[in-house]
């Protein structure tokens, strides 16, 4: 996807290869979900591997509205 980082693309692959559902973890919406990092990518050290950042325990599916709210600190996971 244009403009998307390698870390984000690989996060989607990691999530899709897991047994986790493709529904928003907050509201259950399933028509459009985005795979989000619970601990932000920027908070990892520069030495962190992509597999560490994209560990399934650091990924969650959210609808676009809840992803935006999560990124703005309005909701917690």
PDB file with one MODEL, atoms N, CA, C and O in Angstrom:
MODEL        1
ATOM      1  N   UNK A   1       0.836  -1.185   0.000  1.00  0.00           N
ATOM      2  CA  UNK A   1       0.000   0.000   0.000  1.00  0.00           C
ATOM      3  C   UNK A   1       0.877   1.243   0.000  1.00  0.00           C
ATOM      4  O   UNK A   1       1.824   1.357   0.778  1.00  0.00           O
ATOM      5  N   UNK A   2       0.551   2.147  -0.864  1.00  0.00           N
ATOM      6  CA  UNK A   2       1.350   3.360  -1.011  1.00  0.00           C
ATOM      7  C   UNK A   2       1.346   4.184   0.277  1.00  0.00           C
ATOM      8  O   UNK A   2       0.294   4.399   0.879  1.00  0.00           O
ATOM      9  N   UNK A   3       2.527   4.643   0.695  1.00  0.00           N
ATOM     10  CA  UNK A   3       2.646   5.484   1.870  1.00  0.00           C
ATOM     11  C   UNK A   3       2.687   4.716   3.184  1.00  0.00           C
ATOM     12  O   UNK A   3       2.872   5.309   4.247  1.00  0.00           O
ATOM     13  N   UNK A   4       2.519   3.418   3.117  1.00  0.00           N
ATOM     14  CA  UNK A   4       2.510   2.607   4.334  1.00  0.00           C
ATOM     15  C   UNK A   4       3.920   2.063   4.584  1.00  0.00           C
ATOM     16  O   UNK A   4       4.604   1.642   3.651  1.00  0.00           O
ATOM     17  N   UNK A   5       4.337   2.074   5.829  1.00  0.00           N
ATOM     18  CA  UNK A   5       5.680   1.621   6.162  1.00  0.00           C
ATOM     19  C   UNK A   5       5.786   0.099   6.110  1.00  0.00           C
ATOM     20  O   UNK A   5       4.783  -0.613   6.160  1.00  0.00           O
ATOM     21  N   UNK A   6       7.014  -0.376   6.010  1.00  0.00           N
ATOM     22  CA  UNK A   6       7.273  -1.808   6.040  1.00  0.00           C
ATOM     23  C   UNK A   6       6.778  -2.418   7.346  1.00  0.00           C
ATOM     24  O   UNK A   6       6.217  -3.514   7.353  1.00  0.00           O
ATOM     25  N   UNK A   7       6.986  -1.711   8.440  1.00  0.00           N
ATOM     26  CA  UNK A   7       6.545  -2.212   9.748  1.00  0.00           C
ATOM     27  C   UNK A   7       5.034  -2.415   9.738  1.00  0.00           C
ATOM     28  O   UNK A   7       4.546  -3.446  10.202  1.00  0.00           O
ATOM     29  N   UNK A   8       4.296  -1.450   9.219  1.00  0.00           N
ATOM     30  CA  UNK A   8       2.836  -1.555   9.176  1.00  0.00           C
ATOM     31  C   UNK A   8       2.374  -2.675   8.251  1.00  0.00           C
ATOM     32  O   UNK A   8       1.463  -3.427   8.596  1.00  0.00           O
ATOM     33  N   UNK A   9       2.986  -2.793   7.095  1.00  0.00           N
ATOM     34  CA  UNK A   9       2.612  -3.873   6.157  1.00  0.00           C
ATOM     35  C   UNK A   9       2.856  -5.236   6.791  1.00  0.00           C
ATOM     36  O   UNK A   9       2.036  -6.145   6.662  1.00  0.00           O
ATOM     37  N   UNK A  10       3.982  -5.372   7.473  1.00  0.00           N
ATOM     38  CA  UNK A  10       4.294  -6.647   8.107  1.00  0.00           C
ATOM     39  C   UNK A  10       3.402  -6.902   9.324  1.00  0.00           C
ATOM     40  O   UNK A  10       3.149  -8.054   9.673  1.00  0.00           O
ATOM     41  N   UNK A  11       2.928  -5.840   9.967  1.00  0.00           N
ATOM     42  CA  UNK A  11       1.985  -6.001  11.079  1.00  0.00           C
ATOM     43  C   UNK A  11       0.697  -6.632  10.571  1.00  0.00           C
ATOM     44  O   UNK A  11       0.143  -7.521  11.217  1.00  0.00           O
ATOM     45  N   UNK A  12       0.224  -6.180   9.430  1.00  0.00           N
ATOM     46  CA  UNK A  12      -0.994  -6.741   8.843  1.00  0.00           C
ATOM     47  C   UNK A  12      -0.786  -8.219   8.517  1.00  0.00           C
ATOM     48  O   UNK A  12      -1.661  -9.044   8.779  1.00  0.00           O
ATOM     49  N   UNK A  13       0.355  -8.545   7.955  1.00  0.00           N
ATOM     50  CA  UNK A  13       0.654  -9.944   7.628  1.00  0.00           C
ATOM     51  C   UNK A  13       0.695 -10.785   8.898  1.00  0.00           C
ATOM     52  O   UNK A  13       0.115 -11.870   8.943  1.00  0.00           O
ATOM     53  N   UNK A  14       1.372 -10.293   9.925  1.00  0.00           N
ATOM     54  CA  UNK A  14       1.448 -11.022  11.198  1.00  0.00           C
ATOM     55  C   UNK A  14       0.063 -11.245  11.781  1.00  0.00           C
ATOM     56  O   UNK A  14      -0.259 -12.344  12.231  1.00  0.00           O
ATOM     57  N   UNK A  15      -0.752 -10.205  11.771  1.00  0.00           N
ATOM     58  CA  UNK A  15      -2.102 -10.322  12.336  1.00  0.00           C
ATOM     59  C   UNK A  15      -2.936 -11.303  11.518  1.00  0.00           C
ATOM     60  O   UNK A  15      -3.643 -12.139  12.080  1.00  0.00           O
ATOM     61  N   UNK A  16      -2.852 -11.200  10.197  1.00  0.00           N
ATOM     62  CA  UNK A  16      -3.639 -12.092   9.331  1.00  0.00           C
ATOM     63  C   UNK A  16      -3.207 -13.548   9.468  1.00  0.00           C
ATOM     64  O   UNK A  16      -4.012 -14.451   9.240  1.00  0.00           O
ATOM     65  N   UNK A  17      -1.957 -13.789   9.834  1.00  0.00           N
ATOM     66  CA  UNK A  17      -1.472 -15.161  10.024  1.00  0.00           C
ATOM     67  C   UNK A  17      -1.808 -15.716  11.406  1.00  0.00           C
ATOM     68  O   UNK A  17      -1.548 -16.886  11.687  1.00  0.00           O
ATOM     69  N   UNK A  18      -2.383 -14.880  12.267  1.00  0.00           N
ATOM     70  CA  UNK A  18      -2.762 -15.327  13.605  1.00  0.00           C
ATOM     71  C   UNK A  18      -4.199 -15.843  13.568  1.00  0.00           C
ATOM     72  O   UNK A  18      -4.863 -15.811  12.532  1.00  0.00           O
ATOM     73  N   UNK A  19      -4.653 -16.311  14.704  1.00  0.00           N
ATOM     74  CA  UNK A  19      -6.043 -16.778  14.785  1.00  0.00           C
ATOM     75  C   UNK A  19      -6.973 -15.693  15.319  1.00  0.00           C
ATOM     76  O   UNK A  19      -8.120 -15.969  15.670  1.00  0.00           O
ATOM     77  N   UNK A  20      -6.478 -14.463  15.380  1.00  0.00           N
ATOM     78  CA  UNK A  20      -7.281 -13.357  15.908  1.00  0.00           C
ATOM     79  C   UNK A  20      -8.315 -12.918  14.860  1.00  0.00           C
ATOM     80  O   UNK A  20      -8.041 -12.944  13.660  1.00  0.00           O
ATOM     81  N   UNK A  21      -9.502 -12.517  15.325  1.00  0.00           N
ATOM     82  CA  UNK A  21     -10.564 -12.129  14.378  1.00  0.00           C
ATOM     83  C   UNK A  21     -10.318 -10.759  13.754  1.00  0.00           C
ATOM     84  O   UNK A  21      -9.710  -9.881  14.368  1.00  0.00           O
ATOM     85  N   UNK A  22     -10.795 -10.594  12.537  1.00  0.00           N
ATOM     86  CA  UNK A  22     -10.701  -9.313  11.837  1.00  0.00           C
ATOM     87  C   UNK A  22     -11.944  -8.487  12.139  1.00  0.00           C
ATOM     88  O   UNK A  22     -12.738  -8.171  11.253  1.00  0.00           O
ATOM     89  N   UNK A  23     -12.087  -8.149  13.416  1.00  0.00           N
ATOM     90  CA  UNK A  23     -13.169  -7.281  13.871  1.00  0.00           C
ATOM     91  C   UNK A  23     -12.588  -6.287  14.867  1.00  0.00           C
ATOM     92  O   UNK A  23     -11.580  -6.562  15.518  1.00  0.00           O
ATOM     93  N   UNK A  24     -13.224  -5.145  14.979  1.00  0.00           N
ATOM     94  CA  UNK A  24     -12.756  -4.134  15.926  1.00  0.00           C
ATOM     95  C   UNK A  24     -12.846  -4.694  17.345  1.00  0.00           C
ATOM     96  O   UNK A  24     -13.892  -5.194  17.759  1.00  0.00           O
ATOM     97  N   UNK A  25     -11.753  -4.606  18.073  1.00  0.00           N
ATOM     98  CA  UNK A  25     -11.696  -5.121  19.443  1.00  0.00           C
ATOM     99  C   UNK A  25     -12.576  -4.321  20.397  1.00  0.00           C
ATOM    100  O   UNK A  25     -12.876  -4.785  21.497  1.00  0.00           O
ATOM    101  N   UNK A  26     -12.989  -3.128  19.988  1.00  0.00           N
ATOM    102  CA  UNK A  26     -13.820  -2.281  20.837  1.00  0.00           C
ATOM    103  C   UNK A  26     -15.305  -2.483  20.543  1.00  0.00           C
ATOM    104  O   UNK A  26     -16.090  -2.747  21.453  1.00  0.00           O
ATOM    105  N   UNK A  27     -15.689  -2.360  19.272  1.00  0.00           N
ATOM    106  CA  UNK A  27     -17.117  -2.354  18.930  1.00  0.00           C
ATOM    107  C   UNK A  27     -17.591  -3.551  18.118  1.00  0.00           C
ATOM    108  O   UNK A  27     -18.795  -3.747  17.955  1.00  0.00           O
ATOM    109  N   UNK A  28     -16.661  -4.352  17.608  1.00  0.00           N
ATOM    110  CA  UNK A  28     -17.052  -5.528  16.829  1.00  0.00           C
ATOM    111  C   UNK A  28     -17.320  -5.263  15.361  1.00  0.00           C
ATOM    112  O   UNK A  28     -17.708  -6.179  14.636  1.00  0.00           O
ATOM    113  N   UNK A  29     -17.123  -4.032  14.902  1.00  0.00           N
ATOM    114  CA  UNK A  29     -17.326  -3.692  13.487  1.00  0.00           C
ATOM    115  C   UNK A  29     -16.351  -4.497  12.640  1.00  0.00           C
ATOM    116  O   UNK A  29     -15.188  -4.655  13.011  1.00  0.00           O
ATOM    117  N   UNK A  30     -16.822  -5.011  11.494  1.00  0.00           N
ATOM    118  CA  UNK A  30     -15.948  -5.879  10.699  1.00  0.00           C
ATOM    119  C   UNK A  30     -15.818  -5.481   9.230  1.00  0.00           C
ATOM    120  O   UNK A  30     -15.047  -6.109   8.505  1.00  0.00           O
ATOM    121  N   UNK A  31     -16.533  -4.474   8.771  1.00  0.00           N
ATOM    122  CA  UNK A  31     -16.446  -4.105   7.357  1.00  0.00           C
ATOM    123  C   UNK A  31     -15.128  -3.445   6.992  1.00  0.00           C
ATOM    124  O   UNK A  31     -14.670  -3.567   5.855  1.00  0.00           O
ATOM    125  N   UNK A  32     -14.515  -2.754   7.931  1.00  0.00           N
ATOM    126  CA  UNK A  32     -13.215  -2.106   7.703  1.00  0.00           C
ATOM    127  C   UNK A  32     -12.472  -2.082   9.028  1.00  0.00           C
ATOM    128  O   UNK A  32     -12.902  -1.431   9.979  1.00  0.00           O
ATOM    129  N   UNK A  33     -11.360  -2.790   9.084  1.00  0.00           N
ATOM    130  CA  UNK A  33     -10.526  -2.759  10.277  1.00  0.00           C
ATOM    131  C   UNK A  33      -9.100  -2.418   9.892  1.00  0.00           C
ATOM    132  O   UNK A  33      -8.666  -2.657   8.765  1.00  0.00           O
ATOM    133  N   UNK A  34      -8.388  -1.861  10.841  1.00  0.00           N
ATOM    134  CA  UNK A  34      -6.992  -1.515  10.672  1.00  0.00           C
ATOM    135  C   UNK A  34      -6.211  -2.204  11.780  1.00  0.00           C
ATOM    136  O   UNK A  34      -6.668  -2.278  12.920  1.00  0.00           O
ATOM    137  N   UNK A  35      -5.040  -2.705  11.439  1.00  0.00           N
ATOM    138  CA  UNK A  35      -4.206  -3.374  12.430  1.00  0.00           C
ATOM    139  C   UNK A  35      -3.318  -2.315  13.074  1.00  0.00           C
ATOM    140  O   UNK A  35      -2.567  -1.616  12.394  1.00  0.00           O
ATOM    141  N   UNK A  36      -3.418  -2.211  14.387  1.00  0.00           N
ATOM    142  CA  UNK A  36      -2.756  -1.154  15.136  1.00  0.00           C
ATOM    143  C   UNK A  36      -1.746  -1.733  16.115  1.00  0.00           C
ATOM    144  O   UNK A  36      -1.899  -2.852  16.605  1.00  0.00           O
ATOM    145  N   UNK A  37      -0.728  -0.958  16.384  1.00  0.00           N
ATOM    146  CA  UNK A  37       0.253  -1.311  17.407  1.00  0.00           C
ATOM    147  C   UNK A  37      -0.224  -0.774  18.751  1.00  0.00           C
ATOM    148  O   UNK A  37      -0.528   0.413  18.871  1.00  0.00           O
ATOM    149  N   UNK A  38      -0.291  -1.624  19.749  1.00  0.00           N
ATOM    150  CA  UNK A  38      -0.701  -1.207  21.089  1.00  0.00           C
ATOM    151  C   UNK A  38       0.396  -0.322  21.688  1.00  0.00           C
ATOM    152  O   UNK A  38       0.125   0.785  22.151  1.00  0.00           O
ATOM    153  N   UNK A  39       1.624  -0.815  21.675  1.00  0.00           N
ATOM    154  CA  UNK A  39       2.788  -0.002  22.046  1.00  0.00           C
ATOM    155  C   UNK A  39       3.289   0.611  20.744  1.00  0.00           C
ATOM    156  O   UNK A  39       3.608  -0.113  19.801  1.00  0.00           O
ATOM    157  N   UNK A  40       3.360   1.910  20.686  1.00  0.00           N
ATOM    158  CA  UNK A  40       3.689   2.580  19.427  1.00  0.00           C
ATOM    159  C   UNK A  40       5.058   2.166  18.884  1.00  0.00           C
ATOM    160  O   UNK A  40       5.975   1.845  19.639  1.00  0.00           O
ATOM    161  N   UNK A  41       5.166   2.183  17.588  1.00  0.00           N
ATOM    162  CA  UNK A  41       6.420   1.849  16.921  1.00  0.00           C
ATOM    163  C   UNK A  41       7.525   2.797  17.385  1.00  0.00           C
ATOM    164  O   UNK A  41       8.661   2.371  17.594  1.00  0.00           O
ATOM    165  N   UNK A  42       7.200   4.060  17.546  1.00  0.00           N
ATOM    166  CA  UNK A  42       8.188   5.071  17.950  1.00  0.00           C
ATOM    167  C   UNK A  42       8.736   4.837  19.353  1.00  0.00           C
ATOM    168  O   UNK A  42       9.819   5.319  19.682  1.00  0.00           O
ATOM    169  N   UNK A  43       8.002   4.105  20.179  1.00  0.00           N
ATOM    170  CA  UNK A  43       8.462   3.890  21.550  1.00  0.00           C
ATOM    171  C   UNK A  43       9.468   2.742  21.680  1.00  0.00           C
ATOM    172  O   UNK A  43      10.054   2.551  22.745  1.00  0.00           O
ATOM    173  N   UNK A  44       9.667   1.984  20.612  1.00  0.00           N
ATOM    174  CA  UNK A  44      10.673   0.920  20.622  1.00  0.00           C
ATOM    175  C   UNK A  44      12.043   1.523  20.353  1.00  0.00           C
ATOM    176  O   UNK A  44      12.156   2.574  19.721  1.00  0.00           O
ATOM    177  N   UNK A  45      13.073   0.857  20.833  1.00  0.00           N
ATOM    178  CA  UNK A  45      14.431   1.325  20.543  1.00  0.00           C
ATOM    179  C   UNK A  45      14.730   1.115  19.066  1.00  0.00           C
ATOM    180  O   UNK A  45      14.092   0.301  18.398  1.00  0.00           O
ATOM    181  N   UNK A  46      15.695   1.849  18.577  1.00  0.00           N
ATOM    182  CA  UNK A  46      16.082   1.704  17.163  1.00  0.00           C
ATOM    183  C   UNK A  46      16.633   0.309  16.879  1.00  0.00           C
ATOM    184  O   UNK A  46      16.650  -0.134  15.731  1.00  0.00           O
ATOM    185  N   UNK A  47      17.084  -0.380  17.927  1.00  0.00           N
ATOM    186  CA  UNK A  47      17.633  -1.726  17.757  1.00  0.00           C
ATOM    187  C   UNK A  47      16.551  -2.809  17.722  1.00  0.00           C
ATOM    188  O   UNK A  47      16.854  -3.969  17.443  1.00  0.00           O
ATOM    189  N   UNK A  48      15.315  -2.453  17.998  1.00  0.00           N
ATOM    190  CA  UNK A  48      14.229  -3.445  18.027  1.00  0.00           C
ATOM    191  C   UNK A  48      13.996  -4.002  16.633  1.00  0.00           C
ATOM    192  O   UNK A  48      14.060  -3.279  15.638  1.00  0.00           O
ATOM    193  N   UNK A  49      13.728  -5.284  16.580  1.00  0.00           N
ATOM    194  CA  UNK A  49      13.457  -5.927  15.293  1.00  0.00           C
ATOM    195  C   UNK A  49      11.991  -5.722  14.913  1.00  0.00           C
ATOM    196  O   UNK A  49      11.142  -5.453  15.763  1.00  0.00           O
ATOM    197  N   UNK A  50      11.720  -5.855  13.623  1.00  0.00           N
ATOM    198  CA  UNK A  50      10.338  -5.746  13.149  1.00  0.00           C
ATOM    199  C   UNK A  50       9.486  -6.838  13.779  1.00  0.00           C
ATOM    200  O   UNK A  50       8.326  -6.598  14.116  1.00  0.00           O
ATOM    201  N   UNK A  51      10.039  -8.025  13.942  1.00  0.00           N
ATOM    202  CA  UNK A  51       9.259  -9.111  14.551  1.00  0.00           C
ATOM    203  C   UNK A  51       8.935  -8.824  16.019  1.00  0.00           C
ATOM    204  O   UNK A  51       7.890  -9.247  16.516  1.00  0.00           O
ATOM    205  N   UNK A  52       9.811  -8.118  16.706  1.00  0.00           N
ATOM    206  CA  UNK A  52       9.533  -7.721  18.093  1.00  0.00           C
ATOM    207  C   UNK A  52       8.409  -6.675  18.121  1.00  0.00           C
ATOM    208  O   UNK A  52       7.478  -6.777  18.919  1.00  0.00           O
ATOM    209  N   UNK A  53       8.505  -5.689  17.258  1.00  0.00           N
ATOM    210  CA  UNK A  53       7.494  -4.630  17.192  1.00  0.00           C
ATOM    211  C   UNK A  53       6.137  -5.209  16.791  1.00  0.00           C
ATOM    212  O   UNK A  53       5.096  -4.807  17.311  1.00  0.00           O
ATOM    213  N   UNK A  54       6.170  -6.157  15.858  1.00  0.00           N
ATOM    214  CA  UNK A  54       4.940  -6.732  15.334  1.00  0.00           C
ATOM    215  C   UNK A  54       4.547  -8.037  16.018  1.00  0.00           C
ATOM    216  O   UNK A  54       3.808  -8.839  15.446  1.00  0.00           O
ATOM    217  N   UNK A  55       5.031  -8.253  17.227  1.00  0.00           N
ATOM    218  CA  UNK A  55       4.586  -9.419  17.990  1.00  0.00           C
ATOM    219  C   UNK A  55       3.071  -9.357  18.104  1.00  0.00           C
ATOM    220  O   UNK A  55       2.512  -8.285  18.334  1.00  0.00           O
ATOM    221  N   UNK A  56       2.409 -10.478  17.949  1.00  0.00           N
ATOM    222  CA  UNK A  56       0.948 -10.510  17.953  1.00  0.00           C
ATOM    223  C   UNK A  56       0.366  -9.901  19.231  1.00  0.00           C
ATOM    224  O   UNK A  56      -0.742  -9.364  19.207  1.00  0.00           O
ATOM    225  N   UNK A  57       1.087  -9.978  20.326  1.00  0.00           N
ATOM    226  CA  UNK A  57       0.601  -9.380  21.578  1.00  0.00           C
ATOM    227  C   UNK A  57       0.646  -7.853  21.548  1.00  0.00           C
ATOM    228  O   UNK A  57       0.086  -7.200  22.430  1.00  0.00           O
ATOM    229  N   UNK A  58       1.305  -7.280  20.543  1.00  0.00           N
ATOM    230  CA  UNK A  58       1.362  -5.833  20.391  1.00  0.00           C
ATOM    231  C   UNK A  58       0.438  -5.338  19.277  1.00  0.00           C
ATOM    232  O   UNK A  58       0.470  -4.158  18.926  1.00  0.00           O
ATOM    233  N   UNK A  59      -0.375  -6.221  18.726  1.00  0.00           N
ATOM    234  CA  UNK A  59      -1.251  -5.845  17.620  1.00  0.00           C
ATOM    235  C   UNK A  59      -2.712  -6.016  18.001  1.00  0.00           C
ATOM    236  O   UNK A  59      -3.074  -6.927  18.746  1.00  0.00           O
ATOM    237  N   UNK A  60      -3.538  -5.130  17.480  1.00  0.00           N
ATOM    238  CA  UNK A  60      -4.975  -5.202  17.720  1.00  0.00           C
ATOM    239  C   UNK A  60      -5.689  -4.681  16.474  1.00  0.00           C
ATOM    240  O   UNK A  60      -5.214  -3.757  15.814  1.00  0.00           O
ATOM    241  N   UNK A  61      -6.826  -5.282  16.167  1.00  0.00           N
ATOM    242  CA  UNK A  61      -7.663  -4.800  15.068  1.00  0.00           C
ATOM    243  C   UNK A  61      -8.648  -3.783  15.618  1.00  0.00           C
ATOM    244  O   UNK A  61      -9.331  -4.033  16.611  1.00  0.00           O
ATOM    245  N   UNK A  62      -8.712  -2.634  14.959  1.00  0.00           N
ATOM    246  CA  UNK A  62      -9.655  -1.586  15.342  1.00  0.00           C
ATOM    247  C   UNK A  62     -10.320  -1.020  14.098  1.00  0.00           C
ATOM    248  O   UNK A  62      -9.708  -0.971  13.031  1.00  0.00           O
ATOM    249  N   UNK A  63     -11.571  -0.592  14.230  1.00  0.00           N
ATOM    250  CA  UNK A  63     -12.217   0.123  13.136  1.00  0.00           C
ATOM    251  C   UNK A  63     -11.519   1.477  13.000  1.00  0.00           C
ATOM    252  O   UNK A  63     -10.828   1.899  13.928  1.00  0.00           O
ATOM    253  N   UNK A  64     -11.681   2.163  11.877  1.00  0.00           N
ATOM    254  CA  UNK A  64     -10.999   3.449  11.702  1.00  0.00           C
ATOM    255  C   UNK A  64     -11.315   4.474  12.802  1.00  0.00           C
ATOM    256  O   UNK A  64     -10.433   5.228  13.214  1.00  0.00           O
ATOM    257  N   UNK A  65     -12.555   4.504  13.273  1.00  0.00           N
ATOM    258  CA  UNK A  65     -12.900   5.472  14.328  1.00  0.00           C
ATOM    259  C   UNK A  65     -12.181   5.161  15.624  1.00  0.00           C
ATOM    260  O   UNK A  65     -11.621   6.062  16.249  1.00  0.00           O
ATOM    261  N   UNK A  66     -12.184   3.898  16.042  1.00  0.00           N
ATOM    262  CA  UNK A  66     -11.509   3.554  17.287  1.00  0.00           C
ATOM    263  C   UNK A  66      -9.987   3.629  17.142  1.00  0.00           C
ATOM    264  O   UNK A  66      -9.296   3.916  18.119  1.00  0.00           O
ATOM    265  N   UNK A  67      -9.462   3.381  15.964  1.00  0.00           N
ATOM    266  CA  UNK A  67      -8.021   3.545  15.734  1.00  0.00           C
ATOM    267  C   UNK A  67      -7.641   5.011  15.953  1.00  0.00           C
ATOM    268  O   UNK A  67      -6.658   5.305  16.633  1.00  0.00           O
ATOM    269  N   UNK A  68      -8.410   5.916  15.383  1.00  0.00           N
ATOM    270  CA  UNK A  68      -8.147   7.341  15.547  1.00  0.00           C
ATOM    271  C   UNK A  68      -8.227   7.731  17.023  1.00  0.00           C
ATOM    272  O   UNK A  68      -7.354   8.433  17.532  1.00  0.00           O
ATOM    273  N   UNK A  69      -9.282   7.269  17.710  1.00  0.00           N
ATOM    274  CA  UNK A  69      -9.437   7.587  19.135  1.00  0.00           C
ATOM    275  C   UNK A  69      -8.280   7.023  19.960  1.00  0.00           C
ATOM    276  O   UNK A  69      -7.794   7.681  20.880  1.00  0.00           O
ATOM    277  N   UNK A  70      -7.843   5.813  19.634  1.00  0.00           N
ATOM    278  CA  UNK A  70      -6.715   5.196  20.343  1.00  0.00           C
ATOM    279  C   UNK A  70      -5.442   6.010  20.120  1.00  0.00           C
ATOM    280  O   UNK A  70      -4.712   6.300  21.067  1.00  0.00           O
ATOM    281  N   UNK A  71      -5.181   6.374  18.869  1.00  0.00           N
ATOM    282  CA  UNK A  71      -3.975   7.157  18.562  1.00  0.00           C
ATOM    283  C   UNK A  71      -3.983   8.525  19.241  1.00  0.00           C
ATOM    284  O   UNK A  71      -2.922   9.063  19.557  1.00  0.00           O
ATOM    285  N   UNK A  72      -5.160   9.087  19.466  1.00  0.00           N
ATOM    286  CA  UNK A  72      -5.275  10.393  20.115  1.00  0.00           C
ATOM    287  C   UNK A  72      -5.314  10.288  21.640  1.00  0.00           C
ATOM    288  O   UNK A  72      -5.393  11.303  22.332  1.00  0.00           O
ATOM    289  N   UNK A  73      -5.260   9.050  22.167  1.00  0.00           N
ATOM    290  CA  UNK A  73      -5.268   8.858  23.609  1.00  0.00           C
ATOM    291  C   UNK A  73      -6.634   8.984  24.250  1.00  0.00           C
ATOM    292  O   UNK A  73      -6.739   9.148  25.465  1.00  0.00           O
ATOM    293  N   UNK A  74      -7.686   8.909  23.442  1.00  0.00           N
ATOM    294  CA  UNK A  74      -9.045   9.042  23.963  1.00  0.00           C
ATOM    295  C   UNK A  74      -9.592   7.747  24.533  1.00  0.00           C
ATOM    296  O   UNK A  74     -10.501   7.761  25.363  1.00  0.00           O
ATOM    297  N   UNK A  75      -9.036   6.622  24.085  1.00  0.00           N
ATOM    298  CA  UNK A  75      -9.417   5.303  24.618  1.00  0.00           C
ATOM    299  C   UNK A  75      -8.153   4.500  24.876  1.00  0.00           C
ATOM    300  O   UNK A  75      -7.102   4.780  24.300  1.00  0.00           O
ATOM    301  N   UNK A  76      -8.258   3.512  25.734  1.00  0.00           N
ATOM    302  CA  UNK A  76      -7.143   2.616  26.031  1.00  0.00           C
ATOM    303  C   UNK A  76      -7.477   1.203  25.602  1.00  0.00           C
ATOM    304  O   UNK A  76      -8.644   0.815  25.549  1.00  0.00           O
ATOM    305  N   UNK A  77      -6.468   0.457  25.303  1.00  0.00           N
ATOM    306  CA  UNK A  77      -6.635  -0.964  24.953  1.00  0.00           C
ATOM    307  C   UNK A  77      -6.177  -1.776  26.145  1.00  0.00           C
ATOM    308  O   UNK A  77      -6.216  -3.006  26.106  1.00  0.00           O
TER     309      UNK A  77
ENDMDL
END
